[in-house]
């Protein structure tokens, strides 16, 4: 179900969807009312994983370059596909297992085009 650039990724432990309207600068008309143009709503997805092995994190980081399609379950009840780019990416190293790192508190921001 979870895909970035048609590459399956591990299901995240958590997801936050932020929706923001793209608008022109607010102006006032002769009546003093606010007037602006709305160009559409864009989404920012913040995906998080409690822990990821090194190879899973490497595959996730390599799944997208530039703009890429992302499929995810949207709060509106649909399986939505949007075109995104990576924003911030964070990972903390908490432990080593078998001499290999296991990354914790991994978080990735995907910003709609």
Phi, psi and omega in degrees: 000323182269119180222140170235121180056040181064016176254123178295138178238159177299140178299131180289157175286333181206156177213138175237130178249124177248130179244128182227138177280137171268120185227163172282174176295140179288133176233170178243139176270185183296337178272358181084008180276147177288136179229133175203159177261136177256122183265348180143172179251130179245149182249148169237124178258133172244109180261142180223148177231134179295321177201146178220134173294160184306315183292324178293320178293318179298318179295321179295315179294329180273357185286334184225140177219130185070229176260142184208154178283145178228130175252134181203159175280121184270153177300342179281003176092004180253162168270105189260147172239126178230161177260125186230174167225159177287140169256233179288145175227131183227146174205141178243139178267118183249324184209163176244137178231117182063032180079003180244144181287143168246119185273137182241162178049046179283133180220134180227137179255127178243121186250125183293143180294000000 
